[in-house]
């Protein structure tokens, strides 16, 4: 079952830190958001492989919008 990393506030996407197929560890940065002139890193909550990057640089996201989908690593 995949895990979707979501935005927790209204912000603009400054940088996408991952690509489809890339392996990530829990707490790795996946997206860098900007809100009110502050940079906010969004971290992976699970280890696994990036299945989909939903946003692009310049997109504006709202609270709850999907950013990245991760296929969790099998344990």
CHARMM internal coordinates of N, CA and C (Angstrom, degrees):
IC EDIT
DIST 1 N 1 CA 1.4458
DIST 1 CA 1 C 1.5187
ANGL 1 N 1 CA 1 C 109.11
DIST 1 C 2 N 1.3111
ANGL 1 CA 1 C 2 N 117.07
DIHE 1 N 1 CA 1 C 2 N 130.58
DIST 2 N 2 CA 1.4621
ANGL 1 C 2 N 2 CA 120.75
DIHE 1 CA 1 C 2 N 2 CA -176.43
DIST 2 CA 2 C 1.5213
ANGL 2 N 2 CA 2 C 111.76
DIHE 1 C 2 N 2 CA 2 C -78.91
DIST 2 C 3 N 1.3182
ANGL 2 CA 2 C 3 N 114.78
DIHE 2 N 2 CA 2 C 3 N 159.98
DIST 3 N 3 CA 1.4596
ANGL 2 C 3 N 3 CA 122.56
DIHE 2 CA 2 C 3 N 3 CA 178.86
DIST 3 CA 3 C 1.5250
ANGL 3 N 3 CA 3 C 107.95
DIHE 2 C 3 N 3 CA 3 C -119.17
DIST 3 C 4 N 1.3234
ANGL 3 CA 3 C 4 N 117.28
DIHE 3 N 3 CA 3 C 4 N 129.47
DIST 4 N 4 CA 1.4545
ANGL 3 C 4 N 4 CA 121.59
DIHE 3 CA 3 C 4 N 4 CA 179.69
DIST 4 CA 4 C 1.5159
ANGL 4 N 4 CA 4 C 110.03
DIHE 3 C 4 N 4 CA 4 C -104.03
DIST 4 C 5 N 1.3340
ANGL 4 CA 4 C 5 N 115.88
DIHE 4 N 4 CA 4 C 5 N 124.84
DIST 5 N 5 CA 1.4593
ANGL 4 C 5 N 5 CA 121.80
DIHE 4 CA 4 C 5 N 5 CA 174.46
DIST 5 CA 5 C 1.5271
ANGL 5 N 5 CA 5 C 106.34
DIHE 4 C 5 N 5 CA 5 C -85.76
DIST 5 C 6 N 1.3346
ANGL 5 CA 5 C 6 N 116.95
DIHE 5 N 5 CA 5 C 6 N 127.30
DIST 6 N 6 CA 1.4641
ANGL 5 C 6 N 6 CA 121.18
DIHE 5 CA 5 C 6 N 6 CA -176.04
DIST 6 CA 6 C 1.5229
ANGL 6 N 6 CA 6 C 111.16
DIHE 5 C 6 N 6 CA 6 C -117.95
DIST 6 C 7 N 1.3384
ANGL 6 CA 6 C 7 N 114.91
DIHE 6 N 6 CA 6 C 7 N 158.50
DIST 7 N 7 CA 1.4645
ANGL 6 C 7 N 7 CA 121.18
DIHE 6 CA 6 C 7 N 7 CA 174.99
DIST 7 CA 7 C 1.5251
ANGL 7 N 7 CA 7 C 109.18
DIHE 6 C 7 N 7 CA 7 C -72.32
DIST 7 C 8 N 1.3066
ANGL 7 CA 7 C 8 N 115.83
DIHE 7 N 7 CA 7 C 8 N 146.84
DIST 8 N 8 CA 1.4634
ANGL 7 C 8 N 8 CA 120.21
DIHE 7 CA 7 C 8 N 8 CA 178.85
DIST 8 CA 8 C 1.5209
ANGL 8 N 8 CA 8 C 112.14
DIHE 7 C 8 N 8 CA 8 C -110.70
DIST 8 C 9 N 1.3448
ANGL 8 CA 8 C 9 N 116.58
DIHE 8 N 8 CA 8 C 9 N 5.88
DIST 9 N 9 CA 1.4518
ANGL 8 C 9 N 9 CA 121.26
DIHE 8 CA 8 C 9 N 9 CA 179.36
DIST 9 CA 9 C 1.5257
ANGL 9 N 9 CA 9 C 109.10
DIHE 8 C 9 N 9 CA 9 C -163.22
DIST 9 C 10 N 1.3164
ANGL 9 CA 9 C 10 N 115.89
DIHE 9 N 9 CA 9 C 10 N 168.43
DIST 10 N 10 CA 1.4647
ANGL 9 C 10 N 10 CA 120.85
DIHE 9 CA 9 C 10 N 10 CA 174.76
DIST 10 CA 10 C 1.5230
ANGL 10 N 10 CA 10 C 107.14
DIHE 9 C 10 N 10 CA 10 C -76.66
DIST 10 C 11 N 1.3367
ANGL 10 CA 10 C 11 N 116.87
DIHE 10 N 10 CA 10 C 11 N 126.03
DIST 11 N 11 CA 1.4659
ANGL 10 C 11 N 11 CA 120.21
DIHE 10 CA 10 C 11 N 11 CA -175.85
DIST 11 CA 11 C 1.5206
ANGL 11 N 11 CA 11 C 110.07
DIHE 10 C 11 N 11 CA 11 C -162.31
DIST 11 C 12 N 1.3207
ANGL 11 CA 11 C 12 N 115.02
DIHE 11 N 11 CA 11 C 12 N 167.42
DIST 12 N 12 CA 1.4608
ANGL 11 C 12 N 12 CA 121.84
DIHE 11 CA 11 C 12 N 12 CA 174.03
DIST 12 CA 12 C 1.5243
ANGL 12 N 12 CA 12 C 108.35
DIHE 11 C 12 N 12 CA 12 C -101.87
DIST 12 C 13 N 1.3297
ANGL 12 CA 12 C 13 N 115.86
DIHE 12 N 12 CA 12 C 13 N 145.49
DIST 13 N 13 CA 1.4624
ANGL 12 C 13 N 13 CA 121.20
DIHE 12 CA 12 C 13 N 13 CA 177.61
DIST 13 CA 13 C 1.5257
ANGL 13 N 13 CA 13 C 108.44
DIHE 12 C 13 N 13 CA 13 C -81.78
DIST 13 C 14 N 1.3327
ANGL 13 CA 13 C 14 N 116.41
DIHE 13 N 13 CA 13 C 14 N 114.63
DIST 14 N 14 CA 1.4683
ANGL 13 C 14 N 14 CA 121.89
DIHE 13 CA 13 C 14 N 14 CA 178.62
DIST 14 CA 14 C 1.5188
ANGL 14 N 14 CA 14 C 111.96
DIHE 13 C 14 N 14 CA 14 C -86.98
DIST 14 C 15 N 1.3506
ANGL 14 CA 14 C 15 N 115.33
DIHE 14 N 14 CA 14 C 15 N -40.58
DIST 15 N 15 CA 1.4639
ANGL 14 C 15 N 15 CA 119.01
DIHE 14 CA 14 C 15 N 15 CA -176.34
DIST 15 CA 15 C 1.5292
ANGL 15 N 15 CA 15 C 108.86
DIHE 14 C 15 N 15 CA 15 C -155.54
DIST 15 C 16 N 1.3123
ANGL 15 CA 15 C 16 N 115.32
DIHE 15 N 15 CA 15 C 16 N 140.72
DIST 16 N 16 CA 1.4714
ANGL 15 C 16 N 16 CA 121.73
DIHE 15 CA 15 C 16 N 16 CA 172.01
DIST 16 CA 16 C 1.5243
ANGL 16 N 16 CA 16 C 105.86
DIHE 15 C 16 N 16 CA 16 C -101.38
DIST 16 C 17 N 1.3231
ANGL 16 CA 16 C 17 N 116.16
DIHE 16 N 16 CA 16 C 17 N 122.05
DIST 17 N 17 CA 1.4642
ANGL 16 C 17 N 17 CA 121.90
DIHE 16 CA 16 C 17 N 17 CA -172.07
DIST 17 CA 17 C 1.5284
ANGL 17 N 17 CA 17 C 113.98
DIHE 16 C 17 N 17 CA 17 C -92.06
DIST 17 C 18 N 1.3475
ANGL 17 CA 17 C 18 N 117.54
DIHE 17 N 17 CA 17 C 18 N -8.11
DIST 18 N 18 CA 1.4592
ANGL 17 C 18 N 18 CA 121.00
DIHE 17 CA 17 C 18 N 18 CA -174.66
DIST 18 CA 18 C 1.5175
ANGL 18 N 18 CA 18 C 110.51
DIHE 17 C 18 N 18 CA 18 C -131.19
DIST 18 C 19 N 1.3294
ANGL 18 CA 18 C 19 N 115.69
DIHE 18 N 18 CA 18 C 19 N 166.26
DIST 19 N 19 CA 1.4652
ANGL 18 C 19 N 19 CA 122.22
DIHE 18 CA 18 C 19 N 19 CA 177.13
DIST 19 CA 19 C 1.5293
ANGL 19 N 19 CA 19 C 108.13
DIHE 18 C 19 N 19 CA 19 C -132.07
DIST 19 C 20 N 1.3138
ANGL 19 CA 19 C 20 N 116.09
DIHE 19 N 19 CA 19 C 20 N 157.79
DIST 20 N 20 CA 1.4700
ANGL 19 C 20 N 20 CA 121.09
DIHE 19 CA 19 C 20 N 20 CA 177.78
DIST 20 CA 20 C 1.5312
ANGL 20 N 20 CA 20 C 108.90
DIHE 19 C 20 N 20 CA 20 C -57.52
DIST 20 C 21 N 1.3170
ANGL 20 CA 20 C 21 N 115.08
DIHE 20 N 20 CA 20 C 21 N 134.48
DIST 21 N 21 CA 1.4607
ANGL 20 C 21 N 21 CA 121.02
DIHE 20 CA 20 C 21 N 21 CA -179.84
DIST 21 CA 21 C 1.5114
ANGL 21 N 21 CA 21 C 113.91
DIHE 20 C 21 N 21 CA 21 C 93.09
DIST 21 C 22 N 1.3063
ANGL 21 CA 21 C 22 N 117.20
DIHE 21 N 21 CA 21 C 22 N -12.84
DIST 22 N 22 CA 1.4679
ANGL 21 C 22 N 22 CA 121.24
DIHE 21 CA 21 C 22 N 22 CA -179.09
DIST 22 CA 22 C 1.5271
ANGL 22 N 22 CA 22 C 110.07
DIHE 21 C 22 N 22 CA 22 C -76.03
DIST 22 C 23 N 1.3364
ANGL 22 CA 22 C 23 N 115.95
DIHE 22 N 22 CA 22 C 23 N 138.62
DIST 23 N 23 CA 1.4584
ANGL 22 C 23 N 23 CA 121.06
DIHE 22 CA 22 C 23 N 23 CA 175.54
DIST 23 CA 23 C 1.5224
ANGL 23 N 23 CA 23 C 108.34
DIHE 22 C 23 N 23 CA 23 C -85.44
DIST 23 C 24 N 1.3333
ANGL 23 CA 23 C 24 N 115.79
DIHE 23 N 23 CA 23 C 24 N 138.63
DIST 24 N 24 CA 1.4627
ANGL 23 C 24 N 24 CA 121.61
DIHE 23 CA 23 C 24 N 24 CA 178.40
DIST 24 CA 24 C 1.5172
ANGL 24 N 24 CA 24 C 109.30
DIHE 23 C 24 N 24 CA 24 C -129.56
DIST 24 C 25 N 1.3114
ANGL 24 CA 24 C 25 N 115.11
DIHE 24 N 24 CA 24 C 25 N 152.48
DIST 25 N 25 CA 1.4580
ANGL 24 C 25 N 25 CA 121.67
DIHE 24 CA 24 C 25 N 25 CA 173.25
DIST 25 CA 25 C 1.5244
ANGL 25 N 25 CA 25 C 107.79
DIHE 24 C 25 N 25 CA 25 C -102.25
DIST 25 C 26 N 1.3121
ANGL 25 CA 25 C 26 N 116.56
DIHE 25 N 25 CA 25 C 26 N 158.13
DIST 26 N 26 CA 1.4601
ANGL 25 C 26 N 26 CA 120.05
DIHE 25 CA 25 C 26 N 26 CA 174.10
DIST 26 CA 26 C 1.5258
ANGL 26 N 26 CA 26 C 107.52
DIHE 25 C 26 N 26 CA 26 C -57.26
DIST 26 C 27 N 1.3085
ANGL 26 CA 26 C 27 N 116.11
DIHE 26 N 26 CA 26 C 27 N 137.08
DIST 27 N 27 CA 1.4660
ANGL 26 C 27 N 27 CA 124.58
DIHE 26 CA 26 C 27 N 27 CA -179.86
DIST 27 CA 27 C 1.5275
ANGL 27 N 27 CA 27 C 113.94
DIHE 26 C 27 N 27 CA 27 C 83.14
DIST 27 C 28 N 1.3359
ANGL 27 CA 27 C 28 N 118.68
DIHE 27 N 27 CA 27 C 28 N 0.13
DIST 28 N 28 CA 1.4715
ANGL 27 C 28 N 28 CA 120.08
DIHE 27 CA 27 C 28 N 28 CA 173.38
DIST 28 CA 28 C 1.5262
ANGL 28 N 28 CA 28 C 108.78
DIHE 27 C 28 N 28 CA 28 C -71.95
DIST 28 C 29 N 1.3365
ANGL 28 CA 28 C 29 N 118.43
DIHE 28 N 28 CA 28 C 29 N 140.73
DIST 29 N 29 CA 1.4702
ANGL 28 C 29 N 29 CA 119.97
DIHE 28 CA 28 C 29 N 29 CA 175.94
DIST 29 CA 29 C 1.5273
ANGL 29 N 29 CA 29 C 110.22
DIHE 28 C 29 N 29 CA 29 C -69.94
DIST 29 C 30 N 1.3372
ANGL 29 CA 29 C 30 N 116.43
DIHE 29 N 29 CA 29 C 30 N 135.13
DIST 30 N 30 CA 1.4609
ANGL 29 C 30 N 30 CA 120.65
DIHE 29 CA 29 C 30 N 30 CA 178.77
DIST 30 CA 30 C 1.5299
ANGL 30 N 30 CA 30 C 111.79
DIHE 29 C 30 N 30 CA 30 C -113.26
DIST 30 C 31 N 1.3246
ANGL 30 CA 30 C 31 N 117.06
DIHE 30 N 30 CA 30 C 31 N -32.59
DIST 31 N 31 CA 1.4649
ANGL 30 C 31 N 31 CA 122.22
DIHE 30 CA 30 C 31 N 31 CA -179.60
DIST 31 CA 31 C 1.5265
ANGL 31 N 31 CA 31 C 108.03
DIHE 30 C 31 N 31 CA 31 C -145.07
DIST 31 C 32 N 1.3272
ANGL 31 CA 31 C 32 N 116.34
DIHE 31 N 31 CA 31 C 32 N 146.81
DIST 32 N 32 CA 1.4600
ANGL 31 C 32 N 32 CA 121.57
DIHE 31 CA 31 C 32 N 32 CA 173.67
DIST 32 CA 32 C 1.5226
ANGL 32 N 32 CA 32 C 107.35
DIHE 31 C 32 N 32 CA 32 C -112.77
DIST 32 C 33 N 1.3395
ANGL 32 CA 32 C 33 N 115.65
DIHE 32 N 32 CA 32 C 33 N 119.96
DIST 33 N 33 CA 1.4590
ANGL 32 C 33 N 33 CA 121.42
DIHE 32 CA 32 C 33 N 33 CA 179.62
DIST 33 CA 33 C 1.5153
ANGL 33 N 33 CA 33 C 110.34
DIHE 32 C 33 N 33 CA 33 C -104.31
DIST 33 C 34 N 1.3333
ANGL 33 CA 33 C 34 N 115.75
DIHE 33 N 33 CA 33 C 34 N 159.32
DIST 34 N 34 CA 1.4664
ANGL 33 C 34 N 34 CA 121.46
DIHE 33 CA 33 C 34 N 34 CA 175.59
DIST 34 CA 34 C 1.5166
ANGL 34 N 34 CA 34 C 108.22
DIHE 33 C 34 N 34 CA 34 C -129.44
DIST 34 C 35 N 1.3265
ANGL 34 CA 34 C 35 N 115.23
DIHE 34 N 34 CA 34 C 35 N 127.16
DIST 35 N 35 CA 1.4550
ANGL 34 C 35 N 35 CA 121.08
DIHE 34 CA 34 C 35 N 35 CA 177.11
DIST 35 CA 35 C 1.5198
ANGL 35 N 35 CA 35 C 108.13
DIHE 34 C 35 N 35 CA 35 C -144.38
DIST 35 C 36 N 1.3151
ANGL 35 CA 35 C 36 N 115.41
DIHE 35 N 35 CA 35 C 36 N 128.95
DIST 36 N 36 CA 1.4730
ANGL 35 C 36 N 36 CA 121.70
DIHE 35 CA 35 C 36 N 36 CA 178.92
DIST 36 CA 36 C 1.5354
ANGL 36 N 36 CA 36 C 110.94
DIHE 35 C 36 N 36 CA 36 C 53.03
DIST 36 C 37 N 1.3324
ANGL 36 CA 36 C 37 N 115.58
DIHE 36 N 36 CA 36 C 37 N 43.00
DIST 37 N 37 CA 1.4669
ANGL 36 C 37 N 37 CA 124.18
DIHE 36 CA 36 C 37 N 37 CA 177.88
DIST 37 CA 37 C 1.5296
ANGL 37 N 37 CA 37 C 113.75
DIHE 36 C 37 N 37 CA 37 C 64.79
DIST 37 C 38 N 1.3352
ANGL 37 CA 37 C 38 N 116.31
DIHE 37 N 37 CA 37 C 38 N 18.37
DIST 38 N 38 CA 1.4600
ANGL 37 C 38 N 38 CA 120.81
DIHE 37 CA 37 C 38 N 38 CA 175.90
DIST 38 CA 38 C 1.5186
ANGL 38 N 38 CA 38 C 108.68
DIHE 37 C 38 N 38 CA 38 C -113.71
DIST 38 C 39 N 1.3300
ANGL 38 CA 38 C 39 N 116.60
DIHE 38 N 38 CA 38 C 39 N 139.09
DIST 39 N 39 CA 1.4606
ANGL 38 C 39 N 39 CA 121.70
DIHE 38 CA 38 C 39 N 39 CA 175.70
DIST 39 CA 39 C 1.5228
ANGL 39 N 39 CA 39 C 108.76
DIHE 38 C 39 N 39 CA 39 C -90.95
DIST 39 C 40 N 1.3326
ANGL 39 CA 39 C 40 N 115.25
DIHE 39 N 39 CA 39 C 40 N 129.40
DIST 40 N 40 CA 1.4535
ANGL 39 C 40 N 40 CA 121.08
DIHE 39 CA 39 C 40 N 40 CA -177.13
DIST 40 CA 40 C 1.5221
ANGL 40 N 40 CA 40 C 109.45
DIHE 39 C 40 N 40 CA 40 C -124.04
DIST 40 C 41 N 1.3370
ANGL 40 CA 40 C 41 N 117.95
DIHE 40 N 40 CA 40 C 41 N 109.88
DIST 41 N 41 CA 1.4640
ANGL 40 C 41 N 41 CA 119.41
DIHE 40 CA 40 C 41 N 41 CA 176.42
DIST 41 CA 41 C 1.5283
ANGL 41 N 41 CA 41 C 109.79
DIHE 40 C 41 N 41 CA 41 C -74.29
DIST 41 C 42 N 1.3246
ANGL 41 CA 41 C 42 N 116.22
DIHE 41 N 41 CA 41 C 42 N 137.61
DIST 42 N 42 CA 1.4645
ANGL 41 C 42 N 42 CA 122.07
DIHE 41 CA 41 C 42 N 42 CA 174.62
DIST 42 CA 42 C 1.5243
ANGL 42 N 42 CA 42 C 106.38
DIHE 41 C 42 N 42 CA 42 C -105.67
DIST 42 C 43 N 1.3227
ANGL 42 CA 42 C 43 N 116.81
DIHE 42 N 42 CA 42 C 43 N 126.53
DIST 43 N 43 CA 1.4571
ANGL 42 C 43 N 43 CA 121.88
DIHE 42 CA 42 C 43 N 43 CA -172.72
DIST 43 CA 43 C 1.5249
ANGL 43 N 43 CA 43 C 111.78
DIHE 42 C 43 N 43 CA 43 C -104.99
DIST 43 C 44 N 1.3213
ANGL 43 CA 43 C 44 N 115.52
DIHE 43 N 43 CA 43 C 44 N 149.09
DIST 44 N 44 CA 1.4684
ANGL 43 C 44 N 44 CA 120.69
DIHE 43 CA 43 C 44 N 44 CA 173.25
DIST 44 CA 44 C 1.5167
ANGL 44 N 44 CA 44 C 107.72
DIHE 43 C 44 N 44 CA 44 C -65.75
DIST 44 C 45 N 1.3127
ANGL 44 CA 44 C 45 N 115.70
DIHE 44 N 44 CA 44 C 45 N 138.15
DIST 45 N 45 CA 1.4591
ANGL 44 C 45 N 45 CA 119.84
DIHE 44 CA 44 C 45 N 45 CA 179.22
DIST 45 CA 45 C 1.5196
ANGL 45 N 45 CA 45 C 111.83
DIHE 44 C 45 N 45 CA 45 C -94.44
DIST 45 C 46 N 1.3401
ANGL 45 CA 45 C 46 N 116.24
DIHE 45 N 45 CA 45 C 46 N -15.49
DIST 46 N 46 CA 1.4633
ANGL 45 C 46 N 46 CA 121.60
DIHE 45 CA 45 C 46 N 46 CA 179.34
DIST 46 CA 46 C 1.5241
ANGL 46 N 46 CA 46 C 109.07
DIHE 45 C 46 N 46 CA 46 C -136.28
DIST 46 C 47 N 1.3188
ANGL 46 CA 46 C 47 N 116.47
DIHE 46 N 46 CA 46 C 47 N 156.13
DIST 47 N 47 CA 1.4594
ANGL 46 C 47 N 47 CA 121.63
DIHE 46 CA 46 C 47 N 47 CA 172.78
DIST 47 CA 47 C 1.5136
ANGL 47 N 47 CA 47 C 108.60
DIHE 46 C 47 N 47 CA 47 C -83.41
DIST 47 C 48 N 1.3252
ANGL 47 CA 47 C 48 N 116.32
DIHE 47 N 47 CA 47 C 48 N 145.48
DIST 48 N 48 CA 1.4547
ANGL 47 C 48 N 48 CA 119.46
DIHE 47 CA 47 C 48 N 48 CA 177.79
DIST 48 CA 48 C 1.5086
ANGL 48 N 48 CA 48 C 111.95
DIHE 47 C 48 N 48 CA 48 C 164.93
DIST 48 C 49 N 1.3323
ANGL 48 CA 48 C 49 N 115.74
DIHE 48 N 48 CA 48 C 49 N -153.41
DIST 49 N 49 CA 1.4585
ANGL 48 C 49 N 49 CA 122.74
DIHE 48 CA 48 C 49 N 49 CA -178.35
DIST 49 CA 49 C 1.5198
ANGL 49 N 49 CA 49 C 109.20
DIHE 48 C 49 N 49 CA 49 C -119.16
DIST 49 C 50 N 1.3342
ANGL 49 CA 49 C 50 N 115.66
DIHE 49 N 49 CA 49 C 50 N 135.05
DIST 50 N 50 CA 1.4668
ANGL 49 C 50 N 50 CA 120.61
DIHE 49 CA 49 C 50 N 50 CA 179.46
DIST 50 CA 50 C 1.5263
ANGL 50 N 50 CA 50 C 108.60
DIHE 49 C 50 N 50 CA 50 C -68.06
DIST 50 C 51 N 1.3299
ANGL 50 CA 50 C 51 N 116.34
DIHE 50 N 50 CA 50 C 51 N 120.39
DIST 51 N 51 CA 1.4670
ANGL 50 C 51 N 51 CA 122.15
DIHE 50 CA 50 C 51 N 51 CA -179.63
DIST 51 CA 51 C 1.5263
ANGL 51 N 51 CA 51 C 111.29
DIHE 50 C 51 N 51 CA 51 C -95.36
DIST 51 C 52 N 1.3489
ANGL 51 CA 51 C 52 N 116.47
DIHE 51 N 51 CA 51 C 52 N -31.36
DIST 52 N 52 CA 1.4602
ANGL 51 C 52 N 52 CA 120.19
DIHE 51 CA 51 C 52 N 52 CA -177.56
DIST 52 CA 52 C 1.5119
ANGL 52 N 52 CA 52 C 109.60
DIHE 51 C 52 N 52 CA 52 C -157.44
DIST 52 C 53 N 1.3267
ANGL 52 CA 52 C 53 N 115.61
DIHE 52 N 52 CA 52 C 53 N 138.45
DIST 53 N 53 CA 1.4568
ANGL 52 C 53 N 53 CA 122.07
DIHE 52 CA 52 C 53 N 53 CA 170.80
DIST 53 CA 53 C 1.5325
ANGL 53 N 53 CA 53 C 105.35
DIHE 52 C 53 N 53 CA 53 C -107.83
DIST 53 C 54 N 1.3215
ANGL 53 CA 53 C 54 N 116.63
DIHE 53 N 53 CA 53 C 54 N 114.88
DIST 54 N 54 CA 1.4576
ANGL 53 C 54 N 54 CA 121.95
DIHE 53 CA 53 C 54 N 54 CA -171.53
DIST 54 CA 54 C 1.5227
ANGL 54 N 54 CA 54 C 112.12
DIHE 53 C 54 N 54 CA 54 C -85.57
DIST 54 C 55 N 1.3331
ANGL 54 CA 54 C 55 N 118.17
DIHE 54 N 54 CA 54 C 55 N -29.03
DIST 55 N 55 CA 1.4672
ANGL 54 C 55 N 55 CA 122.01
DIHE 54 CA 54 C 55 N 55 CA -173.92
DIST 55 CA 55 C 1.5232
ANGL 55 N 55 CA 55 C 111.80
DIHE 54 C 55 N 55 CA 55 C -108.79
DIST 55 C 56 N 1.3306
ANGL 55 CA 55 C 56 N 114.36
DIHE 55 N 55 CA 55 C 56 N 163.86
DIST 56 N 56 CA 1.4628
ANGL 55 C 56 N 56 CA 122.33
DIHE 55 CA 55 C 56 N 56 CA 174.73
DIST 56 CA 56 C 1.5186
ANGL 56 N 56 CA 56 C 108.62
DIHE 55 C 56 N 56 CA 56 C -126.90
DIST 56 C 57 N 1.3206
ANGL 56 CA 56 C 57 N 116.12
DIHE 56 N 56 CA 56 C 57 N 159.94
DIST 57 N 57 CA 1.4536
ANGL 56 C 57 N 57 CA 121.22
DIHE 56 CA 56 C 57 N 57 CA 176.41
DIST 57 CA 57 C 1.5290
ANGL 57 N 57 CA 57 C 108.56
DIHE 56 C 57 N 57 CA 57 C -56.46
DIST 57 C 58 N 1.3285
ANGL 57 CA 57 C 58 N 115.84
DIHE 57 N 57 CA 57 C 58 N 133.66
DIST 58 N 58 CA 1.4582
ANGL 57 C 58 N 58 CA 121.35
DIHE 57 CA 57 C 58 N 58 CA 179.75
DIST 58 CA 58 C 1.5142
ANGL 58 N 58 CA 58 C 114.01
DIHE 57 C 58 N 58 CA 58 C 97.31
DIST 58 C 59 N 1.3318
ANGL 58 CA 58 C 59 N 117.42
DIHE 58 N 58 CA 58 C 59 N -16.78
DIST 59 N 59 CA 1.4679
ANGL 58 C 59 N 59 CA 120.17
DIHE 58 CA 58 C 59 N 59 CA 177.03
DIST 59 CA 59 C 1.5274
ANGL 59 N 59 CA 59 C 109.87
DIHE 58 C 59 N 59 CA 59 C -64.67
DIST 59 C 60 N 1.3172
ANGL 59 CA 59 C 60 N 116.26
DIHE 59 N 59 CA 59 C 60 N 148.80
DIST 60 N 60 CA 1.4631
ANGL 59 C 60 N 60 CA 122.26
DIHE 59 CA 59 C 60 N 60 CA 171.72
DIST 60 CA 60 C 1.5190
ANGL 60 N 60 CA 60 C 107.04
DIHE 59 C 60 N 60 CA 60 C -106.79
DIST 60 C 61 N 1.3233
ANGL 60 CA 60 C 61 N 115.85
DIHE 60 N 60 CA 60 C 61 N 127.77
DIST 61 N 61 CA 1.4604
ANGL 60 C 61 N 61 CA 121.33
DIHE 60 CA 60 C 61 N 61 CA -177.54
DIST 61 CA 61 C 1.5209
ANGL 61 N 61 CA 61 C 110.03
DIHE 60 C 61 N 61 CA 61 C -115.31
DIST 61 C 62 N 1.3179
ANGL 61 CA 61 C 62 N 114.81
DIHE 61 N 61 CA 61 C 62 N 154.22
DIST 62 N 62 CA 1.4604
ANGL 61 C 62 N 62 CA 121.94
DIHE 61 CA 61 C 62 N 62 CA 176.70
DIST 62 CA 62 C 1.5184
ANGL 62 N 62 CA 62 C 109.53
DIHE 61 C 62 N 62 CA 62 C -111.17
DIST 62 C 63 N 1.3097
ANGL 62 CA 62 C 63 N 116.23
DIHE 62 N 62 CA 62 C 63 N 165.66
DIST 63 N 63 CA 1.4563
ANGL 62 C 63 N 63 CA 122.09
DIHE 62 CA 62 C 63 N 63 CA 177.27
DIST 63 CA 63 C 1.5222
ANGL 63 N 63 CA 63 C 109.53
DIHE 62 C 63 N 63 CA 63 C -53.92
DIST 63 C 64 N 1.3213
ANGL 63 CA 63 C 64 N 116.84
DIHE 63 N 63 CA 63 C 64 N 124.80
DIST 64 N 64 CA 1.4618
ANGL 63 C 64 N 64 CA 121.76
DIHE 63 CA 63 C 64 N 64 CA 178.51
DIST 64 CA 64 C 1.5198
ANGL 64 N 64 CA 64 C 115.08
DIHE 63 C 64 N 64 CA 64 C 94.30
DIST 64 C 65 N 1.3385
ANGL 64 CA 64 C 65 N 118.08
DIHE 64 N 64 CA 64 C 65 N -9.29
DIST 65 N 65 CA 1.4679
ANGL 64 C 65 N 65 CA 120.29
DIHE 64 CA 64 C 65 N 65 CA 178.90
DIST 65 CA 65 C 1.5267
ANGL 65 N 65 CA 65 C 110.43
DIHE 64 C 65 N 65 CA 65 C -68.45
DIST 65 C 66 N 1.3430
ANGL 65 CA 65 C 66 N 117.94
DIHE 65 N 65 CA 65 C 66 N 139.48
DIST 66 N 66 CA 1.4655
ANGL 65 C 66 N 66 CA 120.39
DIHE 65 CA 65 C 66 N 66 CA 178.04
DIST 66 CA 66 C 1.5235
ANGL 66 N 66 CA 66 C 111.17
DIHE 65 C 66 N 66 CA 66 C -70.66
DIST 66 C 67 N 1.3287
ANGL 66 CA 66 C 67 N 116.01
DIHE 66 N 66 CA 66 C 67 N 142.54
DIST 67 N 67 CA 1.4683
ANGL 66 C 67 N 67 CA 122.24
DIHE 66 CA 66 C 67 N 67 CA 178.77
DIST 67 CA 67 C 1.5268
ANGL 67 N 67 CA 67 C 110.73
DIHE 66 C 67 N 67 CA 67 C -114.13
DIST 67 C 68 N 1.3196
ANGL 67 CA 67 C 68 N 115.68
DIHE 67 N 67 CA 67 C 68 N -53.33
DIST 68 N 68 CA 1.4649
ANGL 67 C 68 N 68 CA 122.65
DIHE 67 CA 67 C 68 N 68 CA -174.88
DIST 68 CA 68 C 1.5324
ANGL 68 N 68 CA 68 C 108.56
DIHE 67 C 68 N 68 CA 68 C -142.70
DIST 68 C 69 N 1.3396
ANGL 68 CA 68 C 69 N 116.38
DIHE 68 N 68 CA 68 C 69 N 142.10
DIST 69 N 69 CA 1.4685
ANGL 68 C 69 N 69 CA 120.86
DIHE 68 CA 68 C 69 N 69 CA 175.35
DIST 69 CA 69 C 1.5282
ANGL 69 N 69 CA 69 C 107.47
DIHE 68 C 69 N 69 CA 69 C -110.39
DIST 69 C 70 N 1.3341
ANGL 69 CA 69 C 70 N 115.50
DIHE 69 N 69 CA 69 C 70 N 130.92
DIST 70 N 70 CA 1.4650
ANGL 69 C 70 N 70 CA 121.86
DIHE 69 CA 69 C 70 N 70 CA -177.85
DIST 70 CA 70 C 1.5275
ANGL 70 N 70 CA 70 C 108.73
DIHE 69 C 70 N 70 CA 70 C -120.28
DIST 70 C 71 N 1.3369
ANGL 70 CA 70 C 71 N 115.50
DIHE 70 N 70 CA 70 C 71 N 131.90
DIST 71 N 71 CA 1.4704
ANGL 70 C 71 N 71 CA 121.43
DIHE 70 CA 70 C 71 N 71 CA 170.79
DIST 71 CA 71 C 1.5233
ANGL 71 N 71 CA 71 C 105.80
DIHE 70 C 71 N 71 CA 71 C -87.20
DIST 71 C 72 N 1.3299
ANGL 71 CA 71 C 72 N 118.20
DIHE 71 N 71 CA 71 C 72 N 112.31
DIST 72 N 72 CA 1.4633
ANGL 71 C 72 N 72 CA 120.22
DIHE 71 CA 71 C 72 N 72 CA -177.51
DIST 72 CA 72 C 1.5251
ANGL 72 N 72 CA 72 C 111.76
DIHE 71 C 72 N 72 CA 72 C -59.60
DIST 72 C 73 N 1.3336
ANGL 72 CA 72 C 73 N 114.18
DIHE 72 N 72 CA 72 C 73 N 148.05
DIST 73 N 73 CA 1.4675
ANGL 72 C 73 N 73 CA 120.57
DIHE 72 CA 72 C 73 N 73 CA 176.28
DIST 73 CA 73 C 1.5181
ANGL 73 N 73 CA 73 C 108.54
DIHE 72 C 73 N 73 CA 73 C -67.62
DIST 73 C 74 N 1.3132
ANGL 73 CA 73 C 74 N 115.73
DIHE 73 N 73 CA 73 C 74 N 143.25
DIST 74 N 74 CA 1.4768
ANGL 73 C 74 N 74 CA 120.18
DIHE 73 CA 73 C 74 N 74 CA 177.50
DIST 74 CA 74 C 1.5220
ANGL 74 N 74 CA 74 C 108.58
DIHE 73 C 74 N 74 CA 74 C -73.79
DIST 74 C 75 N 1.3145
ANGL 74 CA 74 C 75 N 115.69
DIHE 74 N 74 CA 74 C 75 N 135.58
DIST 75 N 75 CA 1.4725
ANGL 74 C 75 N 75 CA 119.01
DIHE 74 CA 74 C 75 N 75 CA -179.71
DIST 75 CA 75 C 1.5062
ANGL 75 N 75 CA 75 C 111.92
DIHE 74 C 75 N 75 CA 75 C -108.26
END
COOR INIT
IC SEED 1 N 1 CA 1 C
IC BUILD
